[in-house]
Structures are given as C-alpha cells and as structure tokens.
C-alpha cells in the first residue's frame, strides 16, 4: 500500500469512528486499522482536536474500544517483543499519544466524567476480558522489578492480581510505556549472555558495597545530618539490569554496563514512547492552579511508584541521556540524525521534570539492606505520595557522580552562548535551557549534598556565566519572563551560601556575544552589571524581582574583594534611580530597595574596603544623592511628590510587597501584573510605577529607621575633604588613578561605626513557589510541543492559554 493510499485509508477509518458506531467485535475493521502504516505527523493531522473531542463525547464506545485494543497490543508486544510487530506497536503508541490528553481533559483532575473514570480506572467487566491484556514482563523473572520478595513485604505485586481483579487500563498503559522504553531491539540493546550480565551486575554491586567513602563525602553527610541505617529488607534502589540503561553516567559506569551503550539507532523509537509517557502524565494541565495538588494525579502516582517497571533504569537513562550529551562534540557524520538525538535530550528533560514534580520529596537518609546495597524501607515505599524518582535524586551521594552531573549541566548551559559565538554555521543548538534550569533547581532543592559539593569542589562560575547570559538576552522578551524568574531563584538560593560569594571573586575573562559593557573584573561584577541591566532596561514584568536582584547582590557583597569601575558606577546609578522622586514616591514601600543597596555599600566598606576604591570613589562623586536622602524632610518629600505626580494622593502598595503568581498572554507563568515592556533606561522609573501616594510623618519615620545611612555618612564626612584637598592641590587637574591610589592607602579604622553583623537572606521554599514551578514547567512543555501539537490549549486550566485568531 502506497503512502498516499495508506493515509487515505487511515482517514476513512478515523471518520468512521467519529461518525458511526463500530462494534468491538468487528475484527476486520480493527485489525486493518492497526496495520495501516501511519507516521506520528499523519496521526496528529488525521485526528484533529475537534474530531478527538467528538469521538470522546459522541462515540465513547468507539473510543473505549480504540483505547482498550491499543493498550492490549502494547501489553502483547511487551510480552512477546518480536520485530515483526514493532511497526504495529508504533501505530498504537501514536494513537494513544494523540487521544490520551483528550481523555484526561475529563479525568479526575479535569471535568470528572464517569465514563472516562470507568474506562481508565475501572476493574470490572469489560476491562479485563481481552485475552491480550495479560501479565507484563518483569514479574516472572524479577528483571525490571526492584521489589525484593521476602516475608513481610507489604508491597503487593501487580502480577499477583487474579483475572477477576484485572488492573485498570490507566496502570497498564503507563507500565507498558515504561516497559517499551527498554524493549530489546526496539529501544535498547539487551545482551542475553548470562555470563556477561552476571559479571557486570556482580561487579557493579560489589563496587557499590565496598566503595569507601571519601573524607569529603563523610563531611558532606555530617554537615547535612545524614546517618546511614541498615534494614533487614527493602525496595532496592540498584538499577537492574544495567545493560538496558541508555547511557553510562550516574548510577552506572560504562564498565559496569559491559558494552558501549552510546548507540543512537533507537532514538526515534525512544522519542515516540517518551511522548506517550508525557501524554499519559499530563492531567495536571487540567487542574485549576488554585486547586492543584501534587499528590492528586493517579497517573503520575503509577509512573513514580516503587513498583513501576524499570523505574530506576528510567531515572538513570533520562538523567544520563541529558547530561552526557555534548553539543560541541556531536558526531554529525556518524550516519544518525543529529536532530533526533537533540530532540531525545529535550524530551528526556521534560519527562524527568514532570516525574520529579509530583508526590512527596524523597528522604535523603542513606539506607542499606543486609547486603549493603541502597534501598528504601517497605513502610516508606508503600505510603501514598512516595516518588521513586525524587528518592533516587535525593540519595545521590557520590562526589564523583555529583561532579559529573554538575559538569553536564555546565556543558549544556554553555551552549546558549557557544552556539552564537561559533564560526561554524549550522552548529548544534539546544533550546531546552528552561527544562535544564528546572532540573538544576530540583537538584539544589532536593539533594542536601549537591549544592554544598558544587560550591566547594566545582567551579560554580561555569553555571553563573550562562545564567547571566540567558537573563540578559531574555530581559525584554515577554515570552521569556519565566526564564528570568527561574534564573533568579537559582541565584537567590546559591547566594545564601558563603562559598558562593567567595567563588565569584574568580576573574571573568570570557567574551560573551552580547552588548554588555566591557569591564575588567570578576564574576561578581558580571552578576551586578547583568542585574543592573535587567532593572534599567528590562521588561516591566520584572519589577517584582527587583528585591530579589538586590538581595542577591547584598548576599555576595561581604565577600566582594575588588569591584570593577563599571560595576561600581552601575550600583551607584541604581541608588540614584531608586532614590529619585519618581521612584521613591511611587509606593509606600519603594524605599526598601534603597535599604538593600545601602547594605551592599556598608558590607563592602566595612569588610572589603581595601581593593574597592572604585566603589568608594563612586560614592564620593555622587555624595549629593546620599546627602539629599539623609537630610530628607517631610515638607521636601511632599513638595517633590507633588511636583512629580501633581495632586494625586491615592495610597497604593508597592509592587514588591505582593508578587502573586500570574501568567502572561503566552501561557508562561510569571510573578507580576500587566504592563508595558518598552521601558528604556531613561524612562524606566516612570513606566515601573503605579499610582503615587502622599508622604506622611509615619512613612518618613519608617524610611529613616530602615535606611542604614550611618556608615556611608561617616565615610563621606572623612573622605570628601580629603578628595577635595587632592583636587585643589593639583589645581583641579588630577588623574583619577591618583585619587584611587590615595583612597586605597587610607585606613578607616576608628572612623567608621562598629562593623555590623553580616546578614545573609536565604531562600525559603513555600507552596506558592512550588506551584509557580509546576505551572511554569508545564507552560514550557506545552509551548515546546507545538510542532507536533501534543496538547490542545482549549481545556487547559493550570495556566491561561490565548489562542491566536486566524487572519
């Protein structure tokens, strides 16, 4: 059958399903349907969203038969994985990928529908009658099953169910997909040589048992309060068999795998099945944001349960596929599709993100069984909300693995500027930076050893540079506001650690493909200059992040050894901007930005005076800005407010006091209200403000109390006469370097107030931030899967989707 003929035949079959009732006993119709070759693009084209919904709403019996038979055939191919059935299995995968999101629109997180509930989760008559829906591999011989069969095991095996207690189709389709991701000769190479498997497995397990912890690893665990416990039996966390994992790396080395697993010949099939798993776990899209519960999705609960088939191998396969990819070393001439592997990397990142975004956080405490291998207690694994993937992530404790994981993130994130600065046209470029940053955030949040390790043993600047580059490039793009948010959260979390601020003192020598001002300095300078640019030349919707930007700078300022001239001028410029009447009187709490900036200046003056003459001189040159603020009176404040805003006296709250999670017109979550994104440096203050208020005595008292002006005031009282004397002695013609040298040689001991304690503001996780990450992540996945429209925006409730009208 030719391609056009098969496409037309598939179209006729779909039309028949939508328009007439087709008996489940019509074997000729159904057998022919599954045998018609159809690409993923053709399936999505020939089953458009209106037809899929019409099939669900008007011909539910047809949809039930379609769904049941597709699941049945996947179960059959899992049981008997013969090559001759692979094409038919792919047809089933593509059809299920297309119809599952429309079923979940009326699932228990969407508009709960009784028919959909019975079809997906029912275990009664009609569900288990098809003889093709039987037991799936993994339970018979123990491979792909991580439950140790011992007395007292409280986790019941899925394969123990009797025919009268047939498992629901929802569970079967998720399990079938997880089996198919490791199907021999379909998605992986699997060597049946028992000696090879036995040797590799034995060597791997022995390496895990007898690996001696380094002093660094012991110190990390001691600092995190983690102590190893031994239990009699548990759910093993060891990947078995290692030969099916897609790539070596975390969890399994190339030597342990026994062969080279870097083949890319299965990439296209892996992409198809990962799309199915993504479609099967998309029900959070249909839950309203204010009602979303990370424990509510039964589909995700099945995929992340302790007995999910090949769950451990899937975690390490996805993680290693992502982090071992090197865009700059991509074998273009290897005969395989470069684009297919990049798509696999991006899709792996998306699937891993959603599998890590449900259930409860994993317990990082190391637990081993009697043989010394890592495991989880049965009581923990059998509780509701247990997430195998989050547990595996939290339990990574090898220093080498954490270093390799960090290096993978750094290598991939560097591609954002390396791909733009390369001289080779058509070089590989990743587009999944947002997914990578979400995964990086998950490691920072959920693994108590990871952040300490990378800040003390790795070059954290390898990640800081691409983060700054992404923030700078995205600052004015409304569709990338979420990217700026995730970068800000990462910087805010890491800035709470002393070692982060110390690491930023390393000299910055890279040349980025941007128009950032040239400077000679360290990575702290890069960070400050980037954040300054986001304030004065960023989108209006970044206003709620200003406090976060300044907090990051304040957190690293006590360790900033030598500030560049450019960074010093930029920070003092920010002080002038935030103390200008147009901004200062824009809201009742607008002066809080000034308090953070003064804290930055105080930290550097008190703790890093020598080496920061550029900042000291910049403050001296702009002494009037500090003097006007220190001497501000109520009468002058009211007069300035009246001059800028006229007779308006409406009191409004500052935009930074509340920053609710919202979504922009492209479905990207952000924190901020609507507004223009065309603010330039000269007009930013006017575009970022709301309705003005009338300064009063209470406001002025709060401003005076909250602004730590004493250190800067004393500095100016001593240094301004000194600088004036130097200038007068040179008859007004003086090289600035002479002044800088003079400032460096001075000592401020005894002239400044007693040094204040260093205050570090640490990020505190909360449910609102967690919800923001969920909405942001699904918004990214929704937009990134539009070339093949995996999801239709009409019924999405987690965020707002605005559909463009056709011309």
ZAMARGU-4260 file (C-alpha; in steps of 0.2 Angstrom, whole numbers, plus 5000, padded with zeros to 4 digits):
<rodrens>
0) 5000/5000/5000 | 5007/5017/4995 | 5010/5031/5007 | 4995/5041/5000 | 4984/5026/4999
5) 4988/5021/5017 | 4985/5039/5023 | 4968/5040/5014 | 4963/5023/5022 | 4968/5029/5039
10) 4957/5045/5036 | 4942/5034/5032 | 4944/5023/5047 | 4945/5039/5058 | 4930/5046/5050
15) 4920/5030/5053 | 4925/5030/5071 | 4919/5048/5073 | 4903/5046/5063 | 4896/5029/5066
20) 4896/5016/5080 | 4909/5002/5076 | 4906/4986/5085 | 4920/4980/5096 | 4918/4963/5088
25) 4921/4970/5070 | 4938/4961/5069 | 4941/4966/5051 | 4939/4984/5054 | 4950/4985/5070
30) 4964/4973/5063 | 4965/4983/5047 | 4966/5000/5057 | 4981/4994/5067 | 4990/4988/5052
35) 4989/5004/5042 | 5006/5012/5042 | 5004/5030/5049 | 5018/5042/5055 | 5016/5052/5070
40) 5013/5068/5060 | 4999/5059/5050 | 4990/5053/5066 | 4990/5070/5073 | 4984/5078/5056
45) 4970/5065/5054 | 4964/5066/5071 | 4962/5084/5074 | 4957/5091/5091 | 4938/5093/5086
50) 4937/5075/5080 | 4946/5068/5096 | 4933/5078/5107 | 4918/5072/5096 | 4924/5054/5097
55) 4925/5056/5116 | 4909/5065/5118 | 4898/5057/5105 | 4905/5040/5101 | 4913/5035/5118
60) 4910/5016/5114 | 4921/5018/5099 | 4934/5027/5109 | 4934/5014/5123 | 4937/5000/5110
65) 4951/5010/5102 | 4959/5013/5119 | 4957/4996/5125 | 4964/4987/5110 | 4979/4999/5108
70) 4983/4995/5126 | 4981/4977/5124 | 4993/4977/5109 | 5006/4986/5119 | 5004/4973/5133
75) 5006/4960/5120 | 5022/4967/5112 | 5029/4969/5129 | 5026/4950/5132 | 5032/4944/5115
80) 5044/4958/5108 | 5046/4951/5090 | 5052/4963/5077 | 5038/4960/5065 | 5026/4968/5077
85) 5036/4984/5081 | 5028/4994/5067 | 5011/4990/5073 | 5016/4994/5091 | 5022/5011/5085
90) 5004/5014/5077 | 4997/5010/5094 | 5009/5022/5103 | 5005/5036/5091 | 4986/5034/5093
95) 4987/5033/5112 | 4998/5048/5112 | 4985/5058/5102 | 4969/5053/5112 | 4976/5052/5130
100) 4976/5071/5133 | 4958/5072/5127 | 4953/5058/5139 | 4962/5067/5153 | 4953/5083/5150
105) 4938/5074/5158 | 4949/5064/5170 | 4948/5066/5189 | 4959/5082/5189 | 4948/5090/5175
110) 4930/5089/5171 | 4927/5072/5180 | 4917/5061/5169 | 4910/5044/5174 | 4913/5035/5158
115) 4932/5041/5157 | 4934/5036/5175 | 4927/5018/5172 | 4937/5016/5156 | 4954/5021/5163
120) 4952/5016/5181 | 4938/5003/5181 | 4942/4985/5185 | 4925/4977/5182 | 4918/4968/5167
125) 4924/4973/5150 | 4940/4979/5156 | 4950/4963/5158 | 4941/4952/5146 | 4953/4954/5131
130) 4965/4940/5132 | 4979/4951/5125 | 4979/4961/5141 | 4989/4950/5152 | 5003/4950/5163
135) 5018/4960/5158 | 5036/4955/5158 | 5046/4960/5174 | 5036/4950/5187 | 5041/4932/5181
140) 5060/4933/5182 | 5062/4948/5193 | 5071/4958/5179 | 5064/4976/5178 | 5056/4973/5196
145) 5065/4981/5211 | 5055/4973/5224 | 5064/4960/5235 | 5052/4945/5238 | 5054/4942/5256
150) 5042/4938/5270 | 5033/4953/5277 | 5034/4963/5260 | 5019/4975/5261 | 5020/4980/5243
155) 5009/4969/5233 | 5015/4964/5216 | 5004/4969/5201 | 5006/4952/5193 | 4998/4944/5208
160) 4981/4950/5203 | 4968/4937/5198 | 4959/4939/5181 | 4944/4945/5191 | 4954/4959/5198
165) 4961/4965/5182 | 4972/4980/5183 | 4965/4996/5176 | 4969/5002/5159 | 4977/5018/5165
170) 4990/5007/5175 | 4993/4996/5161 | 4997/5009/5148 | 5009/5018/5159 | 5018/5002/5164
175) 5018/4996/5145 | 5026/5013/5141 | 5039/5010/5154 | 5042/4993/5148 | 5043/4998/5130
180) 5057/5011/5134 | 5068/4996/5137 | 5062/4984/5125 | 5076/4973/5117 | 5080/4979/5099
185) 5066/4992/5100 | 5073/5005/5112 | 5089/4997/5119 | 5102/4983/5116 | 5100/4969/5128
190) 5113/4955/5128 | 5106/4938/5134 | 5123/4932/5138 | 5121/4926/5155 | 5139/4927/5160
195) 5141/4945/5154 | 5125/4950/5163 | 5131/4941/5179 | 5148/4948/5179 | 5143/4965/5175
200) 5130/4965/5188 | 5141/4957/5201 | 5155/4969/5198 | 5143/4984/5199 | 5135/4978/5215
205) 5152/4974/5223 | 5158/4991/5218 | 5143/4999/5227 | 5145/4988/5243 | 5164/4990/5245
210) 5166/5008/5239 | 5175/5018/5253 | 5168/5035/5256 | 5180/5049/5254 | 5183/5062/5269
215) 5174/5075/5258 | 5158/5064/5257 | 5158/5060/5275 | 5160/5078/5279 | 5145/5082/5267
220) 5134/5070/5276 | 5139/5075/5293 | 5135/5093/5289 | 5118/5088/5282 | 5114/5077/5297
225) 5113/5061/5287 | 5117/5045/5295 | 5117/5028/5287 | 5105/5015/5293 | 5103/4996/5289
230) 5087/4987/5287 | 5083/4969/5285 | 5074/4970/5269 | 5068/4984/5257 | 5065/4991/5240
235) 5081/4990/5231 | 5087/5006/5223 | 5100/4997/5212 | 5097/4998/5193 | 5094/4981/5186
240) 5099/4975/5173 | 5112/4988/5170 | 5114/4983/5151 | 5097/4991/5147 | 5101/5009/5153
245) 5103/5021/5138 | 5119/5029/5143 | 5133/5027/5156 | 5135/5040/5170 | 5126/5042/5186
250) 5121/5026/5194 | 5131/5015/5182 | 5148/5017/5173 | 5152/5011/5156 | 5162/4997/5164
255) 5148/4991/5174 | 5136/4990/5158 | 5148/4978/5150 | 5146/4986/5132 | 5145/5003/5123
260) 5128/5010/5126 | 5131/5026/5116 | 5121/5020/5101 | 5108/5032/5094 | 5099/5020/5082
265) 5085/5019/5095 | 5082/5037/5097 | 5067/5039/5086 | 5058/5025/5095 | 5063/5031/5112
270) 5055/5048/5107 | 5039/5040/5102 | 5037/5031/5118 | 5043/5046/5129 | 5029/5056/5120
275) 5016/5043/5126 | 5023/5044/5144 | 5022/5063/5143 | 5004/5062/5136 | 4999/5049/5150
280) 5005/5060/5164 | 4998/5077/5158 | 4982/5078/5169 | 4990/5092/5180 | 4987/5103/5164
285) 4968/5102/5168 | 4968/5106/5186 | 4965/5125/5191 | 4981/5132/5198 | 4972/5137/5214
290) 4966/5119/5217 | 4982/5110/5211 | 4988/5096/5222 | 5004/5087/5218 | 4998/5071/5226
295) 4981/5071/5216 | 4987/5063/5199 | 4984/5044/5199 | 4993/5043/5183 | 5009/5051/5189
300) 5007/5041/5205 | 5008/5025/5195 | 5023/5031/5185 | 5033/5035/5201 | 5028/5021/5212
305) 5041/5009/5220 | 5035/4995/5209 | 5034/5005/5192 | 5043/4993/5180 | 5061/4999/5175
310) 5058/5015/5186 | 5076/5015/5192 | 5083/5012/5175 | 5072/5025/5168 | 5078/5038/5180
315) 5096/5035/5176 | 5093/5033/5157 | 5084/5050/5157 | 5097/5059/5168 | 5112/5052/5159
320) 5105/5055/5141 | 5103/5073/5146 | 5119/5076/5155 | 5131/5066/5144 | 5126/5075/5128
325) 5140/5086/5121 | 5133/5098/5108 | 5150/5103/5103 | 5156/5085/5100 | 5140/5079/5091
330) 5145/5066/5078 | 5137/5075/5063 | 5145/5062/5051 | 5141/5047/5061 | 5126/5042/5050
335) 5112/5046/5063 | 5101/5061/5064 | 5108/5074/5074 | 5091/5082/5076 | 5083/5066/5083
340) 5096/5065/5097 | 5094/5083/5102 | 5075/5080/5102 | 5078/5065/5113 | 5088/5075/5125
345) 5075/5089/5126 | 5061/5076/5128 | 5070/5067/5141 | 5072/5083/5151 | 5054/5086/5150
350) 5049/5069/5156 | 5061/5069/5170 | 5055/5086/5176 | 5037/5080/5177 | 5041/5064/5186
355) 5051/5074/5199 | 5036/5086/5201 | 5023/5075/5210 | 5022/5066/5226 | 5032/5069/5241
360) 5051/5074/5242 | 5062/5059/5244 | 5071/5055/5260 | 5090/5058/5258 | 5095/5047/5273
365) 5106/5033/5267 | 5098/5016/5270 | 5105/4999/5265 | 5099/4982/5266 | 5108/4967/5273
370) 5120/4965/5258 | 5125/4983/5259 | 5116/4989/5244 | 5105/5005/5244 | 5086/5003/5247
375) 5070/5011/5254 | 5060/5003/5268 | 5044/4995/5263 | 5034/5006/5275 | 5041/5021/5266
380) 5039/5015/5249 | 5021/5009/5252 | 5014/5026/5258 | 5004/5037/5247 | 5014/5050/5239
385) 5030/5040/5238 | 5040/5046/5222 | 5054/5034/5217 | 5062/5047/5206 | 5063/5060/5219
390) 5070/5047/5231 | 5084/5042/5219 | 5088/5060/5216 | 5089/5064/5234 | 5100/5049/5238
395) 5114/5053/5225 | 5129/5055/5237 | 5145/5050/5227 | 5156/5065/5225 | 5161/5059/5208
400) 5143/5057/5202 | 5139/5075/5208 | 5154/5082/5199 | 5149/5073/5183 | 5131/5079/5185
405) 5137/5097/5188 | 5149/5097/5173 | 5134/5090/5162 | 5123/5105/5167 | 5138/5117/5164
410) 5142/5110/5147 | 5124/5111/5141 | 5120/5128/5148 | 5136/5135/5140 | 5129/5130/5123
415) 5117/5146/5125 | 5132/5157/5121 | 5144/5145/5112 | 5131/5141/5099 | 5130/5160/5095
420) 5149/5163/5095 | 5154/5149/5085 | 5161/5152/5067 | 5154/5135/5061 | 5137/5139/5053
425) 5123/5127/5057 | 5131/5121/5074 | 5120/5112/5086 | 5110/5122/5097 | 5099/5117/5112
430) 5083/5125/5116 | 5079/5116/5132 | 5088/5128/5144 | 5072/5131/5154 | 5070/5112/5157
435) 5088/5111/5161 | 5087/5125/5174 | 5072/5117/5182 | 5081/5101/5184 | 5096/5110/5191
440) 5084/5118/5203 | 5077/5101/5208 | 5095/5095/5212 | 5098/5111/5223 | 5082/5109/5232
445) 5080/5090/5235 | 5098/5084/5236 | 5105/5091/5253 | 5123/5087/5247 | 5123/5094/5229
450) 5124/5112/5232 | 5137/5111/5246 | 5148/5100/5234 | 5147/5111/5219 | 5150/5127/5228
455) 5166/5120/5237 | 5173/5107/5224 | 5167/5113/5207 | 5169/5130/5198 | 5152/5137/5200
460) 5156/5151/5188 | 5154/5138/5174 | 5135/5140/5178 | 5134/5158/5183 | 5140/5164/5166
465) 5126/5156/5155 | 5113/5160/5168 | 5118/5179/5167 | 5119/5177/5148 | 5101/5170/5147
470) 5094/5183/5159 | 5102/5197/5149 | 5096/5190/5132 | 5078/5187/5139 | 5076/5203/5149
475) 5064/5211/5136 | 5055/5196/5129 | 5038/5194/5137 | 5038/5175/5132 | 5055/5173/5142
480) 5050/5181/5159 | 5048/5164/5166 | 5066/5160/5161 | 5072/5176/5171 | 5062/5170/5186
485) 5070/5153/5187 | 5087/5160/5184 | 5084/5172/5199 | 5078/5159/5210 | 5094/5149/5207
490) 5105/5164/5210 | 5095/5168/5226 | 5096/5151/5233 | 5115/5149/5230 | 5119/5167/5236
495) 5114/5162/5253 | 5130/5152/5255 | 5146/5160/5259 | 5156/5149/5247 | 5146/5156/5233
500) 5151/5174/5236 | 5169/5169/5238 | 5169/5159/5222 | 5163/5174/5212 | 5179/5183/5215
505) 5187/5172/5201 | 5192/5183/5187 | 5180/5184/5172 | 5189/5183/5156 | 5176/5176/5143
510) 5169/5187/5129 | 5150/5184/5128 | 5141/5188/5111 | 5131/5202/5119 | 5132/5221/5121
515) 5136/5221/5139 | 5148/5234/5144 | 5166/5229/5143 | 5174/5228/5160 | 5190/5220/5169
520) 5184/5211/5184 | 5177/5196/5192 | 5161/5186/5191 | 5153/5197/5205 | 5155/5211/5193
525) 5146/5201/5179 | 5132/5197/5190 | 5130/5215/5196 | 5131/5223/5179 | 5118/5210/5172
530) 5106/5213/5186 | 5108/5232/5184 | 5104/5230/5165 | 5088/5220/5170 | 5082/5234/5181
535) 5085/5249/5169 | 5082/5240/5153 | 5071/5225/5156 | 5053/5222/5154 | 5040/5230/5166
540) 5035/5212/5172 | 5052/5210/5180 | 5048/5224/5193 | 5043/5211/5206 | 5060/5203/5205
545) 5070/5219/5209 | 5070/5215/5228 | 5077/5198/5223 | 5090/5205/5212 | 5096/5217/5226
550) 5096/5203/5239 | 5107/5193/5228 | 5120/5207/5227 | 5118/5210/5245 | 5121/5192/5250
555) 5138/5191/5240 | 5144/5209/5244 | 5153/5205/5260 | 5165/5193/5250 | 5167/5205/5235
560) 5186/5208/5236 | 5188/5220/5221 | 5174/5229/5212 | 5177/5235/5194 | 5174/5253/5189
565) 5159/5248/5178 | 5151/5238/5192 | 5154/5252/5205 | 5146/5265/5193 | 5131/5254/5190
570) 5127/5251/5208 | 5128/5269/5212 | 5117/5273/5197 | 5104/5261/5204 | 5105/5270/5221
575) 5101/5287/5211 | 5087/5278/5202 | 5079/5271/5217 | 5081/5287/5227 | 5074/5298/5213
580) 5057/5306/5217 | 5048/5297/5203 | 5053/5280/5211 | 5054/5284/5229 | 5036/5291/5229
585) 5029/5278/5218 | 5023/5267/5233 | 5023/5266/5251 | 5037/5253/5252 | 5048/5258/5237
590) 5062/5264/5249 | 5066/5245/5253 | 5076/5244/5238 | 5087/5258/5245 | 5089/5249/5261
595) 5096/5234/5251 | 5108/5244/5241 | 5114/5253/5257 | 5118/5236/5264 | 5128/5232/5249
600) 5138/5248/5251 | 5140/5245/5270 | 5146/5227/5268 | 5160/5232/5256 | 5165/5247/5266
605) 5166/5238/5282 | 5173/5221/5276 | 5181/5224/5260 | 5187/5242/5260 | 5204/5239/5253
610) 5203/5234/5235 | 5186/5243/5232 | 5192/5260/5229 | 5181/5261/5213 | 5165/5260/5224
615) 5172/5272/5237 | 5176/5285/5224 | 5159/5282/5215 | 5150/5286/5231 | 5161/5301/5235
620) 5157/5308/5217 | 5138/5305/5220 | 5138/5312/5238 | 5124/5323/5234 | 5112/5308/5231
625) 5116/5302/5249 | 5116/5319/5257 | 5099/5323/5250 | 5092/5307/5256 | 5099/5308/5273
630) 5093/5326/5276 | 5075/5322/5268 | 5061/5332/5277 | 5043/5329/5277 | 5040/5346/5268
635) 5053/5342/5255 | 5046/5325/5252 | 5028/5331/5250 | 5034/5345/5238 | 5044/5333/5227
640) 5029/5321/5227 | 5018/5335/5222 | 5030/5341/5208 | 5031/5323/5201 | 5013/5317/5202
645) 5003/5333/5204 | 4988/5332/5216 | 4986/5313/5216 | 4985/5307/5234 | 4979/5289/5232
650) 4989/5277/5243 | 4995/5261/5234 | 5005/5246/5240 | 5022/5244/5232 | 5024/5231/5218
655) 5037/5222/5228 | 5026/5219/5244 | 5015/5206/5235 | 5020/5197/5219 | 5007/5184/5215
660) 5009/5170/5203 | 5002/5175/5186 | 5003/5170/5168 | 5006/5180/5153 | 4997/5180/5137
665) 5008/5166/5130 | 5004/5155/5144 | 5021/5157/5153 | 5019/5159/5172 | 5027/5174/5180
670) 5026/5185/5195 | 5019/5202/5191 | 5005/5211/5184 | 5001/5218/5166 | 5011/5232/5159
675) 5022/5239/5146 | 5038/5231/5142 | 5046/5245/5132 | 5054/5254/5146 | 5071/5262/5142
680) 5084/5267/5154 | 5079/5285/5154 | 5060/5281/5156 | 5061/5265/5167 | 5056/5274/5183
685) 5040/5281/5175 | 5035/5265/5167 | 5038/5254/5183 | 5027/5265/5195 | 5009/5264/5200
690) 4998/5277/5207 | 5008/5289/5219 | 5004/5291/5237 | 5006/5306/5249 | 5021/5305/5260
695) 5017/5307/5279 | 5026/5308/5295 | 5024/5289/5298 | 5031/5285/5281 | 5046/5296/5284
700) 5050/5289/5301 | 5049/5271/5293 | 5061/5277/5279 | 5074/5285/5291 | 5073/5269/5303
705) 5075/5257/5289 | 5089/5265/5279 | 5107/5261/5287 | 5115/5278/5282 | 5127/5280/5296
710) 5142/5270/5288 | 5141/5279/5271 | 5138/5296/5280 | 5154/5294/5291 | 5164/5288/5275
715) 5159/5304/5266 | 5162/5315/5281 | 5180/5309/5281 | 5184/5306/5263 | 5176/5321/5254
720) 5188/5334/5262 | 5202/5323/5258 | 5197/5321/5239 | 5194/5340/5238 | 5211/5343/5245
725) 5219/5332/5232 | 5210/5341/5218 | 5214/5358/5225 | 5232/5354/5227 | 5233/5349/5208
730) 5224/5365/5203 | 5209/5354/5198 | 5219/5344/5185 | 5221/5327/5193 | 5222/5309/5186
735) 5208/5299/5194 | 5221/5285/5197 | 5230/5296/5209 | 5214/5298/5219 | 5210/5279/5219
740) 5228/5276/5225 | 5226/5288/5239 | 5209/5280/5244 | 5217/5263/5244 | 5231/5269/5255
745) 5219/5276/5268 | 5213/5267/5283 | 5195/5269/5290 | 5199/5260/5306 | 5192/5270/5321
750) 5182/5282/5309 | 5168/5270/5304 | 5154/5263/5316 | 5157/5246/5324 | 5156/5233/5310
755) 5138/5227/5309 | 5135/5208/5308 | 5134/5201/5291 | 5116/5197/5286 | 5113/5183/5273
760) 5095/5181/5267 | 5091/5163/5262 | 5078/5157/5251 | 5064/5148/5260 | 5053/5136/5250
765) 5035/5138/5250 | 5019/5131/5242 | 5017/5146/5231 | 5034/5144/5224 | 5031/5126/5221
770) 5015/5129/5212 | 5024/5143/5201 | 5037/5130/5196 | 5023/5117/5191 | 5014/5130/5181
775) 5030/5137/5173 | 5036/5119/5169 | 5020/5114/5161 | 5019/5130/5151 | 5036/5127/5144
780) 5032/5109/5139 | 5015/5115/5131 | 5024/5128/5121 | 5039/5116/5116 | 5027/5103/5110
785) 5018/5113/5097 | 5027/5107/5081 | 5018/5091/5084 | 5003/5098/5094 | 5004/5086/5109
790) 4992/5096/5119 | 4977/5107/5114 | 4975/5123/5124 | 4956/5124/5124 | 4954/5115/5140
795) 4970/5119/5150 | 4966/5126/5167 | 4983/5126/5175 | 4988/5142/5166 | 4979/5154/5153
800) 4981/5150/5135 | 4977/5163/5122 | 4974/5157/5105 | 4979/5167/5091 | 4965/5171/5079
805) 4967/5166/5060 | 4968/5181/5048
</rodrens>
